[in-house]
Amino acid sequence: MKYTRFESLPVWNSAIELSQSIYQLTSTAPLNKRKNFCDQLERASLSISNNIAEGFERGTTNELLSFLYIARGSAGEVRSMLCLLERLEPALKSQITELKRDVKRFQD
C-alpha cells in the first residue's frame, strides 16, 4: 500500500494515541507538582509523531528513515522518563507500565 499522507500511516496514528495518553497522564492530580517534568514528557512524546510526519513530508526514503530514527530516539526519552516517573509515583505504576509497553512498540 502506498501512503500519500502521513495521517494515514499506522505508526503516526499510534504515536498520536501515545501522546494523547501521555497528556491524559500528565493532567492527573499527582503530577501537578511536577510541571517541568510533565512538560518535557509531553514534548518528547509529541516529538515522536512530529518526526514521523516531518520525515514523511520530506519526500525521500533516506530522509524518512533518518526522521524515523529520530522518532525512535524520542521514544527512548519517553520510556526513560516513564521509568523514573514509575519510581517517583508508585500509585500510577499500572498506568505507567502500560504506557511503557506502548512506547516500546516504536523501538522494536
The first five atom37 places (N, CA, C, CB, O) and aatype in JSON, in Angstrom:
{
  "aatype": [12, 11, 18, 16, 1, 13, 6, 15, 10, 14, 19, 17, 2, 15, 0, 9, 6, 10, 15, 5, 15, 9, 18, 5, 10, 16, 15, 16, 0, 14, 10, 2, 11, 1, 11, 2, 13, 4, 3, 5, 10, 6, 1, 0, 15, 10, 15, 9, 15, 2, 2, 9, 0, 6, 7, 13, 6, 1, 7, 16, 16, 2, 6, 10, 10, 15, 13, 10, 18, 9, 0, 1, 7, 15, 0, 7, 6, 19, 1, 15, 12, 10, 4, 10, 10, 6, 1, 10, 6, 14, 0, 10, 11, 15, 5, 9, 16, 6, 10, 11, 1, 3, 19, 11, 1, 13, 5, 3],
  "atom_mask": [
    [1, 1, 1, 1, 1],
    [1, 1, 1, 1, 1],
    [1, 1, 1, 1, 1],
    [1, 1, 1, 1, 1],
    [1, 1, 1, 1, 1],
    [1, 1, 1, 1, 1],
    [1, 1, 1, 1, 1],
    [1, 1, 1, 1, 1],
    [1, 1, 1, 1, 1],
    [1, 1, 1, 1, 1],
    [1, 1, 1, 1, 1],
    [1, 1, 1, 1, 1],
    [1, 1, 1, 1, 1],
    [1, 1, 1, 1, 1],
    [1, 1, 1, 1, 1],
    [1, 1, 1, 1, 1],
    [1, 1, 1, 1, 1],
    [1, 1, 1, 1, 1],
    [1, 1, 1, 1, 1],
    [1, 1, 1, 1, 1],
    [1, 1, 1, 1, 1],
    [1, 1, 1, 1, 1],
    [1, 1, 1, 1, 1],
    [1, 1, 1, 1, 1],
    [1, 1, 1, 1, 1],
    [1, 1, 1, 1, 1],
    [1, 1, 1, 1, 1],
    [1, 1, 1, 1, 1],
    [1, 1, 1, 1, 1],
    [1, 1, 1, 1, 1],
    [1, 1, 1, 1, 1],
    [1, 1, 1, 1, 1],
    [1, 1, 1, 1, 1],
    [1, 1, 1, 1, 1],
    [1, 1, 1, 1, 1],
    [1, 1, 1, 1, 1],
    [1, 1, 1, 1, 1],
    [1, 1, 1, 1, 1],
    [1, 1, 1, 1, 1],
    [1, 1, 1, 1, 1],
    [1, 1, 1, 1, 1],
    [1, 1, 1, 1, 1],
    [1, 1, 1, 1, 1],
    [1, 1, 1, 1, 1],
    [1, 1, 1, 1, 1],
    [1, 1, 1, 1, 1],
    [1, 1, 1, 1, 1],
    [1, 1, 1, 1, 1],
    [1, 1, 1, 1, 1],
    [1, 1, 1, 1, 1],
    [1, 1, 1, 1, 1],
    [1, 1, 1, 1, 1],
    [1, 1, 1, 1, 1],
    [1, 1, 1, 1, 1],
    [1, 1, 1, 0, 1],
    [1, 1, 1, 1, 1],
    [1, 1, 1, 1, 1],
    [1, 1, 1, 1, 1],
    [1, 1, 1, 0, 1],
    [1, 1, 1, 1, 1],
    [1, 1, 1, 1, 1],
    [1, 1, 1, 1, 1],
    [1, 1, 1, 1, 1],
    [1, 1, 1, 1, 1],
    [1, 1, 1, 1, 1],
    [1, 1, 1, 1, 1],
    [1, 1, 1, 1, 1],
    [1, 1, 1, 1, 1],
    [1, 1, 1, 1, 1],
    [1, 1, 1, 1, 1],
    [1, 1, 1, 1, 1],
    [1, 1, 1, 1, 1],
    [1, 1, 1, 0, 1],
    [1, 1, 1, 1, 1],
    [1, 1, 1, 1, 1],
    [1, 1, 1, 0, 1],
    [1, 1, 1, 1, 1],
    [1, 1, 1, 1, 1],
    [1, 1, 1, 1, 1],
    [1, 1, 1, 1, 1],
    [1, 1, 1, 1, 1],
    [1, 1, 1, 1, 1],
    [1, 1, 1, 1, 1],
    [1, 1, 1, 1, 1],
    [1, 1, 1, 1, 1],
    [1, 1, 1, 1, 1],
    [1, 1, 1, 1, 1],
    [1, 1, 1, 1, 1],
    [1, 1, 1, 1, 1],
    [1, 1, 1, 1, 1],
    [1, 1, 1, 1, 1],
    [1, 1, 1, 1, 1],
    [1, 1, 1, 1, 1],
    [1, 1, 1, 1, 1],
    [1, 1, 1, 1, 1],
    [1, 1, 1, 1, 1],
    [1, 1, 1, 1, 1],
    [1, 1, 1, 1, 1],
    [1, 1, 1, 1, 1],
    [1, 1, 1, 1, 1],
    [1, 1, 1, 1, 1],
    [1, 1, 1, 1, 1],
    [1, 1, 1, 1, 1],
    [1, 1, 1, 1, 1],
    [1, 1, 1, 1, 1],
    [1, 1, 1, 1, 1],
    [1, 1, 1, 1, 1],
    [1, 1, 1, 1, 1]
  ],
  "atom_positions": [
    [[0.84, -1.18, 0.0], [0.0, 0.0, 0.0], [0.88, 1.25, 0.0], [-0.95, 0.0, 1.22], [1.84, 1.33, 0.77]],
    [[0.56, 2.19, -0.84], [1.31, 3.44, -0.91], [0.53, 4.51, -0.14], [1.54, 3.87, -2.4], [-0.66, 4.73, -0.38]],
    [[1.22, 5.14, 0.77], [0.61, 6.2, 1.57], [0.9, 7.55, 0.94], [1.14, 6.17, 3.03], [2.01, 7.81, 0.49]],
    [[-0.11, 8.4, 0.9], [0.07, 9.73, 0.31], [0.02, 10.82, 1.36], [-0.98, 9.98, -0.74], [0.36, 11.97, 1.08]],
    [[-0.41, 10.48, 2.57], [-0.49, 11.44, 3.67], [0.02, 10.79, 4.95], [-1.95, 11.96, 3.86], [-0.27, 9.62, 5.21]],
    [[0.77, 11.52, 5.75], [1.28, 10.93, 6.98], [0.15, 10.54, 7.93], [2.24, 11.89, 7.66], [0.31, 9.64, 8.75]],
    [[-0.98, 11.23, 7.83], [-2.11, 10.92, 8.7], [-2.66, 9.5, 8.47], [-3.23, 11.93, 8.49], [-3.39, 8.97, 9.3]],
    [[-2.31, 8.92, 7.35], [-2.76, 7.56, 7.03], [-1.8, 6.49, 7.56], [-2.92, 7.4, 5.54], [-2.15, 5.31, 7.59]],
    [[-0.61, 6.9, 7.98], [0.38, 5.94, 8.46], [-0.04, 5.35, 9.8], [1.77, 6.61, 8.58], [-0.31, 6.1, 10.74]],
    [[-0.1, 4.04, 9.92], [-0.44, 3.44, 11.22], [0.52, 3.86, 12.33], [-0.45, 1.92, 11.1], [0.09, 4.07, 13.47]],
    [[1.79, 3.97, 12.02], [2.77, 4.34, 13.05], [2.54, 5.78, 13.54], [4.2, 4.18, 12.51], [2.72, 6.06, 14.73]],
    [[2.16, 6.67, 12.65], [1.87, 8.05, 13.07], [0.63, 8.07, 13.97], [1.65, 8.97, 11.82], [0.62, 8.76, 14.99]],
    [[-0.4, 7.31, 13.6], [-1.62, 7.25, 14.41], [-1.33, 6.66, 15.79], [-2.69, 6.41, 13.7], [-1.88, 7.12, 16.79]],
    [[-0.47, 5.66, 15.85], [-0.08, 5.09, 17.15], [0.66, 6.13, 17.99], [0.8, 3.85, 16.95], [0.48, 6.2, 19.21]],
    [[1.5, 6.92, 17.34], [2.25, 7.96, 18.05], [1.32, 9.03, 18.6], [3.3, 8.6, 17.13], [1.52, 9.52, 19.71]],
    [[0.3, 9.4, 17.84], [-0.67, 10.39, 18.3], [-1.45, 9.83, 19.5], [-1.64, 10.79, 17.15], [-1.7, 10.55, 20.47]],
    [[-1.83, 8.57, 19.42], [-2.54, 7.94, 20.54], [-1.66, 7.91, 21.78], [-2.99, 6.52, 20.16], [-2.15, 8.12, 22.89]],
    [[-0.37, 7.63, 21.6], [0.55, 7.64, 22.74], [0.62, 9.03, 23.36], [1.95, 7.19, 22.3], [0.54, 9.17, 24.58]],
    [[0.77, 10.06, 22.53], [0.82, 11.43, 23.05], [-0.46, 11.78, 23.8], [1.05, 12.43, 21.91], [-0.42, 12.41, 24.85]],
    [[-1.58, 11.38, 23.26], [-2.86, 11.64, 23.92], [-2.87, 10.98, 25.3], [-4.04, 11.12, 23.06], [-3.32, 11.59, 26.27]],
    [[-2.39, 9.77, 25.4], [-2.33, 9.07, 26.69], [-1.37, 9.74, 27.65], [-1.92, 7.61, 26.49], [-1.64, 9.84, 28.85]],
    [[-0.24, 10.22, 27.12], [0.73, 10.93, 27.96], [0.11, 12.22, 28.5], [2.03, 11.25, 27.17], [0.24, 12.52, 29.68]],
    [[-0.57, 12.97, 27.64], [-1.22, 14.21, 28.08], [-2.3, 13.92, 29.13], [-1.84, 14.95, 26.88], [-2.47, 14.69, 30.07]],
    [[-3.01, 12.82, 28.97], [-4.01, 12.45, 29.99], [-3.34, 12.13, 31.31], [-4.85, 11.25, 29.52], [-3.83, 12.51, 32.37]],
    [[-2.2, 11.42, 31.25], [-1.46, 11.09, 32.47], [-0.96, 12.34, 33.16], [-0.29, 10.16, 32.14], [-1.11, 12.49, 34.37]],
    [[-0.36, 13.24, 32.39], [0.25, 14.43, 32.99], [-0.78, 15.42, 33.54], [1.12, 15.14, 31.98], [-0.43, 16.32, 34.29]],
    [[-2.03, 15.25, 33.18], [-3.07, 16.14, 33.7], [-3.67, 15.63, 35.02], [-4.18, 16.3, 32.66], [-4.55, 16.28, 35.59]],
    [[-3.18, 14.49, 35.5], [-3.71, 13.95, 36.76], [-3.13, 14.7, 37.95], [-3.4, 12.46, 36.87], [-2.03, 15.25, 37.9]],
    [[-3.9, 14.7, 39.02], [-3.53, 15.44, 40.23], [-2.14, 15.11, 40.78], [-4.54, 15.19, 41.29], [-1.42, 16.03, 41.16]],
    [[-1.73, 13.83, 40.85], [-0.41, 13.58, 41.44], [0.74, 14.24, 40.69], [-0.16, 12.1, 41.5], [1.82, 14.45, 41.26]],
    [[0.53, 14.57, 39.44], [1.63, 15.13, 38.64], [1.61, 16.65, 38.56], [1.57, 14.57, 37.25], [2.49, 17.24, 37.94]],
    [[0.64, 17.28, 39.18], [0.56, 18.75, 39.16], [1.81, 19.4, 39.73], [-0.65, 19.21, 39.93], [2.16, 20.51, 39.33]],
    [[2.47, 18.74, 40.65], [3.66, 19.31, 41.28], [4.92, 19.12, 40.44], [3.86, 18.68, 42.64], [5.98, 19.62, 40.8]],
    [[4.82, 18.42, 39.35], [5.98, 18.11, 38.51], [5.84, 18.77, 37.13], [6.14, 16.59, 38.36], [5.94, 18.11, 36.1]],
    [[5.61, 20.07, 37.13], [5.32, 20.81, 35.88], [6.42, 20.67, 34.84], [5.1, 22.28, 36.19], [6.14, 20.35, 33.68]],
    [[7.67, 20.91, 35.23], [8.78, 20.84, 34.27], [8.96, 19.44, 33.72], [10.09, 21.31, 34.92], [9.19, 19.25, 32.52]],
    [[8.85, 18.46, 34.59], [8.96, 17.07, 34.18], [7.86, 16.73, 33.18], [8.89, 16.14, 35.4], [8.13, 16.15, 32.12]],
    [[6.64, 17.1, 33.51], [5.5, 16.8, 32.64], [5.62, 17.51, 31.3], [4.2, 17.2, 33.32], [5.28, 16.95, 30.27]],
    [[6.1, 18.75, 31.32], [6.29, 19.49, 30.08], [7.28, 18.76, 29.16], [6.8, 20.91, 30.37], [7.02, 18.61, 27.97]],
    [[8.39, 18.3, 29.73], [9.39, 17.58, 28.93], [8.83, 16.25, 28.42], [10.66, 17.33, 29.76], [9.07, 15.88, 27.27]],
    [[8.09, 15.55, 29.26], [7.49, 14.28, 28.85], [6.49, 14.49, 27.71], [6.8, 13.61, 30.04], [6.46, 13.71, 26.76]],
    [[5.69, 15.52, 27.81], [4.73, 15.83, 26.75], [5.44, 16.18, 25.45], [3.82, 16.99, 27.17], [5.07, 15.7, 24.38]],
    [[6.48, 17.02, 25.55], [7.21, 17.42, 24.34], [7.92, 16.24, 23.69], [8.22, 18.52, 24.67], [7.95, 16.12, 22.46]],
    [[8.49, 15.36, 24.5], [9.18, 14.19, 23.95], [8.19, 13.25, 23.26], [9.93, 13.43, 25.07], [8.48, 12.71, 22.2]],
    [[7.02, 13.08, 23.86], [6.02, 12.19, 23.23], [5.51, 12.8, 21.93], [4.84, 11.93, 24.19], [5.3, 12.08, 20.95]],
    [[5.31, 14.09, 21.91], [4.86, 14.76, 20.69], [5.92, 14.72, 19.6], [4.48, 16.22, 21.0], [5.6, 14.7, 18.41]],
    [[7.17, 14.7, 20.0], [8.27, 14.64, 19.05], [8.23, 13.36, 18.21], [9.6, 14.72, 19.79], [8.68, 13.36, 17.06]],
    [[7.7, 12.29, 18.77], [7.63, 11.03, 18.02], [6.77, 11.22, 16.77], [7.05, 9.89, 18.9], [7.23, 10.96, 15.66]],
    [[5.54, 11.66, 16.95], [4.65, 11.83, 15.79], [5.13, 12.95, 14.87], [3.22, 12.12, 16.25], [5.01, 12.84, 13.65]],
    [[5.66, 14.02, 15.44], [6.14, 15.13, 14.61], [7.29, 14.71, 13.7], [6.58, 16.29, 15.5], [7.35, 15.12, 12.55]],
    [[8.2, 13.9, 14.22], [9.32, 13.45, 13.39], [8.88, 12.47, 12.32], [10.4, 12.82, 14.26], [9.43, 12.47, 11.22]],
    [[7.9, 11.64, 12.63], [7.35, 10.74, 11.6], [6.73, 11.59, 10.49], [6.29, 9.77, 12.22], [6.96, 11.33, 9.31]],
    [[5.94, 12.58, 10.87], [5.29, 13.45, 9.88], [6.31, 14.23, 9.07], [4.32, 14.42, 10.58], [6.21, 14.3, 7.84]],
    [[7.3, 14.81, 9.73], [8.29, 15.6, 9.01], [9.09, 14.74, 8.04], [9.23, 16.3, 9.99], [9.33, 15.15, 6.9]],
    [[9.5, 13.57, 8.49], [10.24, 12.67, 7.61], [9.43, 12.26, 6.39], [0.0, 0.0, 0.0], [9.96, 12.18, 5.28]],
    [[8.15, 11.99, 6.61], [7.27, 11.61, 5.51], [7.15, 12.75, 4.5], [5.88, 11.21, 6.03], [7.2, 12.53, 3.29]],
    [[6.98, 13.95, 5.0], [6.78, 15.12, 4.12], [8.05, 15.52, 3.38], [6.29, 16.3, 4.94], [7.96, 16.24, 2.38]],
    [[9.2, 15.08, 3.83], [10.45, 15.4, 3.12], [10.48, 14.76, 1.74], [11.66, 14.94, 3.94], [11.12, 15.29, 0.83]],
    [[9.8, 13.64, 1.58], [9.63, 13.06, 0.26], [10.68, 12.07, -0.21], [0.0, 0.0, 0.0], [10.52, 11.49, -1.28]],
    [[11.74, 11.87, 0.56], [12.73, 10.87, 0.14], [12.82, 9.77, 1.19], [14.12, 11.53, -0.08], [12.61, 10.0, 2.38]],
    [[13.13, 8.59, 0.72], [13.23, 7.45, 1.63], [14.34, 7.67, 2.66], [13.5, 6.16, 0.84], [14.16, 7.36, 3.84]],
    [[15.47, 8.19, 2.23], [16.59, 8.41, 3.16], [16.22, 9.39, 4.27], [17.81, 8.92, 2.4], [16.55, 9.17, 5.43]],
    [[15.54, 10.46, 3.9], [15.15, 11.43, 4.92], [14.08, 10.85, 5.84], [14.64, 12.72, 4.28], [14.11, 11.08, 7.04]],
    [[13.15, 10.1, 5.28], [12.14, 9.44, 6.11], [12.81, 8.52, 7.12], [11.14, 8.65, 5.25], [12.47, 8.55, 8.31]],
    [[13.75, 7.71, 6.66], [14.44, 6.81, 7.57], [15.19, 7.57, 8.66], [15.41, 5.93, 6.8], [15.18, 7.16, 9.82]],
    [[15.82, 8.65, 8.29], [16.54, 9.46, 9.26], [15.6, 9.99, 10.35], [17.24, 10.64, 8.55], [15.91, 9.93, 11.54]],
    [[14.46, 10.5, 9.93], [13.5, 11.04, 10.89], [12.84, 9.93, 11.71], [12.43, 11.85, 10.18], [12.46, 10.16, 12.86]],
    [[12.7, 8.74, 11.14], [12.17, 7.62, 11.91], [13.13, 7.24, 13.04], [11.91, 6.4, 11.0], [12.7, 6.89, 14.14]],
    [[14.43, 7.33, 12.76], [15.4, 7.06, 13.82], [15.35, 8.14, 14.9], [16.82, 6.97, 13.23], [15.53, 7.85, 16.08]],
    [[15.12, 9.37, 14.5], [14.97, 10.44, 15.5], [13.72, 10.19, 16.34], [14.88, 11.84, 14.8], [13.75, 10.37, 17.56]],
    [[12.63, 9.78, 15.69], [11.4, 9.46, 16.42], [11.66, 8.31, 17.4], [10.26, 9.09, 15.44], [11.15, 8.32, 18.52]],
    [[12.43, 7.34, 16.97], [12.77, 6.22, 17.85], [13.56, 6.7, 19.06], [13.59, 5.16, 17.08], [13.34, 6.22, 20.18]],
    [[14.46, 7.64, 18.85], [15.2, 8.23, 19.97], [14.29, 8.95, 20.94], [0.0, 0.0, 0.0], [14.47, 8.86, 22.15]],
    [[13.32, 9.67, 20.41], [12.34, 10.35, 21.27], [11.54, 9.33, 22.07], [11.4, 11.24, 20.43], [11.19, 9.58, 23.23]],
    [[11.23, 8.2, 21.46], [10.52, 7.14, 22.19], [11.38, 6.63, 23.35], [10.17, 5.96, 21.23], [10.85, 6.33, 24.42]],
    [[12.68, 6.54, 23.14], [13.59, 6.16, 24.23], [13.56, 7.17, 25.36], [0.0, 0.0, 0.0], [13.58, 6.81, 26.53]],
    [[13.53, 8.45, 25.0], [13.45, 9.5, 26.01], [12.16, 9.37, 26.82], [13.54, 10.91, 25.36], [12.18, 9.48, 28.04]],
    [[11.06, 9.14, 26.14], [9.77, 8.98, 26.83], [9.82, 7.78, 27.77], [8.62, 8.81, 25.81], [9.39, 7.86, 28.92]],
    [[10.35, 6.67, 27.26], [10.42, 5.47, 28.1], [11.3, 5.69, 29.32], [10.95, 4.3, 27.29], [10.96, 5.23, 30.42]],
    [[12.41, 6.37, 29.16], [13.3, 6.67, 30.28], [12.59, 7.52, 31.33], [14.56, 7.38, 29.79], [12.7, 7.27, 32.53]],
    [[11.87, 8.52, 30.86], [11.15, 9.4, 31.79], [10.03, 8.64, 32.51], [10.57, 10.61, 31.04], [9.76, 8.89, 33.68]],
    [[9.39, 7.73, 31.8], [8.34, 6.93, 32.42], [8.93, 5.99, 33.48], [7.58, 6.12, 31.36], [8.29, 5.73, 34.5]],
    [[10.14, 5.48, 33.24], [10.81, 4.64, 34.24], [11.04, 5.42, 35.53], [12.15, 4.11, 33.69], [10.81, 4.91, 36.63]],
    [[11.5, 6.65, 35.4], [11.7, 7.49, 36.58], [10.37, 7.81, 37.24], [12.44, 8.79, 36.21], [10.24, 7.74, 38.47]],
    [[9.39, 8.17, 36.45], [8.09, 8.53, 36.99], [7.46, 7.36, 37.74], [7.16, 8.99, 35.88], [6.78, 7.55, 38.75]],
    [[7.69, 6.17, 37.26], [7.18, 4.97, 37.91], [7.76, 4.85, 39.33], [7.53, 3.71, 37.08], [7.07, 4.38, 40.24]],
    [[9.0, 5.26, 39.5], [9.64, 5.24, 40.83], [9.17, 6.39, 41.71], [11.16, 5.29, 40.69], [9.03, 6.24, 42.92]],
    [[8.92, 7.54, 41.08], [8.5, 8.71, 41.85], [7.03, 8.66, 42.27], [8.76, 9.96, 41.05], [6.66, 9.18, 43.31]],
    [[6.22, 8.03, 41.45], [4.77, 7.98, 41.69], [4.27, 6.53, 41.65], [4.01, 8.85, 40.65], [3.63, 6.13, 40.68]],
    [[4.57, 5.76, 42.69], [4.2, 4.34, 42.67], [2.69, 4.1, 42.52], [4.69, 3.68, 43.92], [2.28, 3.04, 42.05]],
    [[1.88, 5.05, 42.91], [0.43, 4.89, 42.79], [-0.01, 4.83, 41.32], [-0.29, 6.05, 43.5], [-1.09, 4.33, 41.02]],
    [[0.82, 5.33, 40.42], [0.49, 5.35, 38.99], [1.17, 4.21, 38.22], [0.89, 6.69, 38.37], [1.15, 4.19, 36.99]],
    [[1.76, 3.26, 38.95], [2.58, 2.21, 38.34], [1.88, 1.46, 37.22], [3.01, 1.23, 39.4], [2.47, 1.28, 36.15]],
    [[0.65, 1.03, 37.42], [-0.01, 0.22, 36.38], [-0.24, 1.04, 35.11], [-1.36, -0.32, 36.89], [-0.05, 0.53, 34.01]],
    [[-0.62, 2.3, 35.26], [-0.85, 3.16, 34.11], [0.47, 3.43, 33.38], [-1.5, 4.5, 34.55], [0.52, 3.42, 32.15]],
    [[1.53, 3.66, 34.13], [2.84, 3.94, 33.54], [3.4, 2.7, 32.86], [3.82, 4.45, 34.61], [4.0, 2.8, 31.79]],
    [[3.21, 1.54, 33.47], [3.68, 0.28, 32.87], [3.03, 0.06, 31.51], [3.38, -0.91, 33.8], [3.68, -0.38, 30.57]],
    [[1.75, 0.35, 31.41], [1.04, 0.22, 30.14], [1.6, 1.19, 29.1], [-0.47, 0.47, 30.33], [1.77, 0.82, 27.93]],
    [[1.88, 2.42, 29.51], [2.46, 3.4, 28.59], [3.85, 2.98, 28.13], [2.53, 4.79, 29.26], [4.19, 3.14, 26.95]],
    [[4.64, 2.44, 29.04], [5.98, 1.97, 28.65], [5.88, 0.86, 27.61], [6.75, 1.47, 29.89], [6.69, 0.81, 26.69]],
    [[4.91, -0.01, 27.75], [4.69, -1.07, 26.77], [4.32, -0.46, 25.41], [3.58, -2.04, 27.26], [4.79, -0.91, 24.36]],
    [[3.47, 0.57, 25.43], [3.09, 1.25, 24.19], [4.29, 1.91, 23.52], [2.01, 2.3, 24.46], [4.44, 1.85, 22.3]],
    [[5.14, 2.55, 24.32], [6.32, 3.23, 23.77], [7.28, 2.23, 23.17], [7.03, 4.06, 24.87], [7.89, 2.5, 22.13]],
    [[7.43, 1.1, 23.8], [8.38, 0.07, 23.34], [8.08, -0.37, 21.91], [8.35, -1.14, 24.27], [8.99, -0.79, 21.19]],
    [[6.82, -0.28, 21.48], [6.46, -0.66, 20.11], [7.19, 0.18, 19.07], [4.96, -0.52, 19.91], [7.4, -0.27, 17.94]],
    [[7.58, 1.39, 19.42], [8.29, 2.27, 18.48], [9.77, 1.9, 18.39], [8.14, 3.74, 18.9], [10.49, 2.4, 17.53]],
    [[10.21, 1.04, 19.27], [11.61, 0.71, 19.3], [11.9, -0.73, 18.89], [12.15, 0.96, 20.67], [13.06, -1.12, 18.77]],
    [[10.87, -1.5, 18.67], [11.05, -2.9, 18.24], [11.17, -3.01, 16.74], [9.91, -3.76, 18.73], [11.33, -4.11, 16.22]]
  ]
}
